[in-house]
């Protein structure tokens, strides 16, 4: 998909590029209602849309759909951009395009989130943006809770619910190593040399326990059984199971040292 040339019937290899001077000329005409200038300006910025949506190709979404959504963001940016802002149009447009694509991905996420939670999350995000603009810092969860009159737990849950799942195959941005994915940075404690050495030591120590102690530790820590379950199964009290377990652990600790 990354190497796809034709998206939505558009040959991306032949997309036009506008100079800054031409963009300024067209924008003046756009503000005057010139539809032809608007069309030229949109076509001249499709490369910008393409460059933005490339970062979302690993989400498994159709490139044509992402391109269309990106174009919606581009058009919104054109409608809201003011030359008086003294910033490049691309600087203004990129966040708008990204926001539109992210909104689409959230709303079409395979993990279903209730409408009420989504609505709360959008309120939280909007309030957070307003707070940052006014206070020049991010609000705390408690501050958002007080402003919206919603519990801190609900705010955290709503924000977690609209987060997009991240693929373990997603590349690590900013890494100096080529082809480094998130999964490459996740350590596997259960397959480390230290883990296996400790496991072998514990297994050897358990061999020196009596049969009942060994059986209880196996059921407790390898089968995940509770003391009450074990007591009922072998016909002794829970207190006896607890005592045997403590004795076995103490025995292993002495051997382990």
C-alpha positions in Angstrom: 0.0 0.0 0.0 2.9 2.3 0.8 4.1 2.1 -2.8 0.6 2.6 -4.3 0.7 5.2 -7.0 -2.9 5.7 -7.9 -5.1 6.7 -4.9 -8.8 7.7 -5.5 -8.1 7.8 -9.2 -5.3 10.3 -8.7 -1.8 9.5 -10.0 0.2 10.6 -6.9 3.5 10.6 -8.9 2.1 13.5 -11.0 0.7 15.7 -8.3 1.5 19.4 -8.9 3.5 21.5 -6.6 2.7 25.2 -5.9 5.2 27.9 -5.1 4.6 30.0 -2.0 4.0 33.0 -4.3 1.4 31.1 -6.3 -0.3 29.9 -3.1 -0.6 33.5 -1.9 -2.1 34.6 -5.2 -4.6 31.8 -5.2 -5.6 32.4 -1.6 -6.5 36.0 -2.4 -8.7 34.7 -5.2 -10.2 32.0 -3.0 -11.3 34.6 -0.4 -13.0 36.5 -3.3 -15.0 33.3 -4.1 -13.0 32.1 -7.1 -13.9 28.4 -7.4 -11.2 27.7 -10.1 -8.5 29.1 -7.8 -9.8 27.0 -5.0 -9.7 23.8 -7.1 -6.1 24.6 -8.2 -5.1 25.3 -4.6 -6.6 21.9 -3.4 -4.8 20.0 -6.2 -1.6 21.8 -5.4 -1.7 20.6 -1.8 -2.6 16.9 -2.4 1.0 16.0 -1.9 0.7 17.4 1.6 -2.3 15.1 2.2 -0.3 12.2 0.9 2.7 12.9 3.1 0.4 13.0 6.2 -1.6 9.9 5.5 1.5 7.8 4.9 2.1 7.6 8.6 -1.2 5.9 9.0 -0.8 3.2 6.4 0.2 0.6 9.0 -3.2 0.9 10.6 -4.6 -1.5 8.1 -7.0 1.1 6.6 -7.6 1.5 2.9 -5.3 4.1 1.3 -8.2 5.5 -0.8 -10.3 6.1 2.4 -7.4 7.7 4.2 -6.7 10.0 1.2 -10.3 11.1 1.0 -10.5 11.8 4.8 -7.2 13.7 4.5 -8.7 15.8 1.7 -11.6 16.7 4.0 -9.0 17.9 6.5 -7.3 19.9 3.8 -10.5 21.6 2.7 -11.3 22.5 6.3 -7.9 24.0 6.7 -8.4 26.1 3.5 -11.8 27.3 4.8 -10.4 28.4 8.2 -6.9 29.6 7.2 -6.2 33.3 7.5 -3.2 34.9 5.8 -2.9 37.3 8.8 -1.7 34.4 10.9 1.8 34.8 9.4 2.4 31.1 9.2 2.9 28.8 6.3 -0.3 27.1 5.1 1.2 23.7 5.5 2.1 24.4 9.1 -1.6 25.2 9.7 -3.0 22.4 7.6 -1.0 19.4 8.8 -2.6 19.3 12.3 -6.0 19.7 10.7 -5.4 16.8 8.3 -4.0 14.6 11.1 -6.9 15.4 13.4 -9.4 14.5 10.7 -7.7 11.2 10.0 -7.5 10.3 13.7 -11.1 11.2 14.2 -12.0 8.8 11.4 -9.9 6.0 12.8 -11.4 6.5 16.3 -15.0 6.5 14.9 -14.3 3.4 12.8 -12.2 1.5 15.4 -13.0 -2.2 15.5 -13.1 -1.9 19.3 -16.6 -0.6 20.0 -16.8 2.3 22.5 -20.2 3.6 23.7 -21.4 6.9 22.3 -21.7 8.4 25.8 -18.0 7.6 26.6 -17.0 9.0 23.2 -18.9 12.2 23.8 -17.3 12.7 27.2 -13.9 12.1 25.7 -14.4 14.7 23.1 -15.6 17.2 25.8 -12.5 16.4 27.8 -10.2 16.9 24.8 -12.0 20.2 23.9 -11.8 21.5 27.5 -8.1 20.4 27.7 -7.3 22.4 24.5 -9.1 25.5 25.9 -7.3 25.2 29.2 -3.9 25.0 27.5 -4.7 28.1 25.3 -5.7 30.1 28.4 -3.3 28.8 31.0 -0.3 27.8 28.8 -0.1 24.5 30.5 -1.9 21.1 30.6 -4.7 20.7 33.1 -4.5 18.0 35.7 -7.2 15.2 35.8 -8.6 16.8 39.0 -8.9 20.2 37.3 -10.7 18.6 34.3 -12.9 16.8 36.8 -13.9 20.0 38.6 -14.5 21.9 35.4 -16.7 19.2 33.8 -18.2 18.0 37.0 -17.3 14.4 36.2 -15.4 11.9 38.3 -11.6 11.5 37.7 -12.2 7.8 37.0 -14.7 8.6 34.2 -12.3 11.1 32.6 -9.4 8.7 32.5 -11.6 5.9 31.2 -13.1 8.0 28.4 -9.6 9.2 27.3 -8.3 5.6 27.3 -11.3 4.4 25.3 -10.6 6.7 22.3 -6.9 5.9 22.2 -6.1 4.0 19.0 -4.5 0.6 19.5 -0.8 0.6 18.5 0.5 -2.3 16.4 3.7 -4.0 17.7 4.9 -3.8 14.1 4.7 0.1 14.2 8.1 1.7 13.6 9.7 3.7 16.4 9.7 7.3 15.3 13.0 9.1 15.8 15.1 6.0 16.2 18.5 6.0 14.7 18.2 2.3 13.9 16.5 1.4 10.6 13.5 -1.0 10.7 13.2 -0.8 14.5 9.6 -1.6 15.6 7.9 -1.3 19.0 8.0 -5.0 19.5 11.8 -4.8 19.3 11.9 -2.6 22.4 9.7 -4.9 24.6 11.8 -7.0 26.9 10.7 -10.6 27.5 11.5 -11.3 31.1 10.3 -14.9 30.9 12.9 -15.7 28.3 15.9 -13.9 29.7 19.1 -15.7 30.8 18.5 -14.5 34.4 14.9 -15.8 34.4 16.0 -19.3 33.3 18.8 -19.4 35.7 16.5 -18.5 38.6 13.9 -20.9 37.4 16.3 -23.8 37.3 17.6 -22.9 40.8 14.0 -22.9 42.2 13.1 -26.2 40.4 16.2 -27.8 41.9 15.3 -26.5 45.3 11.8 -27.8 45.1 13.1 -31.3 44.5 14.4 -31.3 48.0 10.9 -30.6 49.6 8.7 -33.3 50.9 5.8 -34.5 48.6 3.1 -32.5 50.4 5.1 -29.2 50.3 6.0 -29.7 46.7 2.4 -30.5 45.7 1.1 -27.3 47.5 3.6 -25.0 45.8 2.9 -26.5 42.4 -0.9 -25.9 42.9 -0.4 -22.4 44.4 2.2 -21.0 42.0 2.1 -23.0 38.8 -1.7 -23.8 38.7 -2.9 -20.6 40.3 -5.0 -22.3 42.9 -6.1 -20.6 46.2 -5.3 -22.0 49.6 -9.0 -22.7 50.2 -9.3 -24.7 47.0 -6.2 -26.8 47.8 -7.5 -27.4 51.4 -10.9 -28.7 50.0 -9.1 -30.9 47.4 -6.7 -32.7 49.8 -8.9 -32.7 52.9 -7.0 -30.4 55.3 -7.7 -27.0 56.7 -6.8 -23.7 55.0 -4.6 -22.9 58.0 -2.6 -26.1 57.5 -2.2 -25.3 53.8 -0.9 -21.9 54.7 1.5 -23.3 57.2 2.9 -25.9 54.8 3.3 -23.2 52.1 5.2 -20.9 54.4 7.5 -23.8 55.5 8.2 -24.8 51.9 9.0 -21.2 50.9 11.3 -20.8 53.9 13.0 -24.1 53.0 13.6 -22.9 49.4 14.9 -19.5 50.6 17.5 -21.3 52.8 18.5 -23.5 49.9 18.5 -20.6 47.5 21.0 -18.6 49.7 
